[in-house]
């Protein structure tokens, strides 16, 4: 059982920055594909970014490209999401997720492809 604990959420004004962290309990963390998702009130959970085992491949939602950066430190069992130029529409609960390998053969892009989830951290961006 992999436990994921997010931190770093909070409230910022538009244009500001936050860095989210997700610490994993799993010693074989480097075998897991990691993703950041978000869910705003009344909306479906959506992928923000994901990253492969080595950190050499990343994918981003179009809405965050150029503003957000996902990275990982396998020595610390931690994945990060650096969020810059935040907008009010980025307001949501942000979740960290993990899956061992790639169940469908390609980068996991939807919530159903991930096995483990954190409890979420709130990000609020005011205008």
C-alpha positions in Angstrom: 0.0 0.0 0.0 1.5 3.3 -1.1 0.7 6.3 1.0 0.9 9.8 -0.5 0.9 13.0 1.5 0.5 16.4 -0.3 1.7 19.7 1.2 2.2 23.2 0.0 -1.3 24.4 -0.8 -2.6 27.7 0.3 -4.1 31.0 -0.8 -2.3 33.4 -3.2 -3.2 36.3 -5.4 -3.3 36.0 -9.1 0.2 36.0 -10.6 1.7 34.4 -7.6 3.4 31.1 -7.1 3.1 27.9 -5.0 5.0 24.7 -4.9 3.2 21.5 -4.0 5.0 18.5 -2.7 3.9 14.9 -2.5 5.8 12.5 -0.3 5.4 8.8 -0.9 5.9 6.0 1.6 7.0 3.4 -1.1 10.6 2.4 -1.2 10.3 1.6 -4.8 9.0 5.1 -5.6 11.1 5.2 -8.7 9.0 2.5 -10.3 5.8 4.6 -10.1 4.4 6.9 -12.6 3.3 10.0 -10.8 0.5 12.5 -11.5 -1.0 15.7 -10.2 -4.7 16.1 -10.7 -7.1 18.9 -9.6 -10.8 19.1 -9.0 -12.8 22.3 -8.7 -16.2 22.5 -7.2 -18.8 21.0 -9.5 -16.2 19.8 -12.0 -14.6 16.5 -12.8 -11.1 15.7 -11.6 -8.6 16.5 -14.4 -5.0 15.8 -15.0 -2.6 18.7 -14.5 0.7 17.0 -15.2 2.4 13.6 -15.0 5.9 12.4 -14.9 7.5 9.0 -15.7 9.8 7.0 -13.4 13.1 8.8 -14.3 11.6 12.2 -14.8 12.6 12.2 -18.4 9.0 12.4 -19.7 6.3 14.7 -18.7 2.8 15.7 -19.9 0.8 18.8 -19.1 -2.7 20.0 -19.5 -2.9 22.7 -22.1 -4.2 25.1 -19.5 -1.0 24.9 -17.4 1.7 24.6 -20.1 4.4 27.1 -19.6 3.2 28.0 -16.1 3.5 24.7 -14.2 6.4 22.3 -13.9 6.3 18.8 -12.5 9.5 17.2 -11.2 10.5 14.4 -8.9 13.4 13.5 -6.6 13.5 9.7 -6.3 16.1 9.8 -3.5 13.5 11.7 -1.4 10.5 9.7 -2.7 8.9 13.1 -3.5 7.2 14.6 -6.6 6.7 18.4 -6.9 4.5 20.7 -8.8 5.8 24.2 -9.2 3.0 26.6 -10.1 3.7 30.0 -11.4 1.6 32.8 -12.8 -1.4 31.4 -11.0 -4.9 32.4 -12.2 -8.2 32.3 -10.4 -9.3 29.4 -12.6 -6.4 27.3 -11.0 -8.4 27.3 -7.8 -9.1 23.6 -6.9 -8.2 20.8 -4.6 -4.9 19.3 -6.0 -4.3 15.6 -5.7 -1.2 13.5 -6.1 -1.6 10.1 -7.6 0.6 7.1 -8.3 0.5 3.9 -10.4 3.0 1.1 -10.9 4.1 1.0 -14.5 1.7 2.0 -17.3 -1.4 -0.2 -17.0 -2.6 0.6 -20.5 0.8 0.8 -22.1 1.1 4.5 -22.4 1.4 7.5 -20.0 -1.5 7.4 -17.6 -3.7 10.4 -18.3 -7.0 9.8 -16.6 -7.9 9.3 -12.9 -9.0 5.7 -13.4 -5.5 4.7 -14.5 -4.0 5.6 -11.1 -4.0 3.2 -8.1 -3.0 5.4 -5.2 -4.2 8.9 -4.2 -3.3 11.5 -1.6 -5.8 13.3 0.5 -5.6 16.5 -1.5 -4.5 20.0 -0.8 -6.5 23.2 -1.4 -5.1 25.9 -3.7 -7.1 29.2 -3.8 -6.1 32.0 -6.2 -7.8 35.3 -5.8 -8.1 38.0 -8.4 
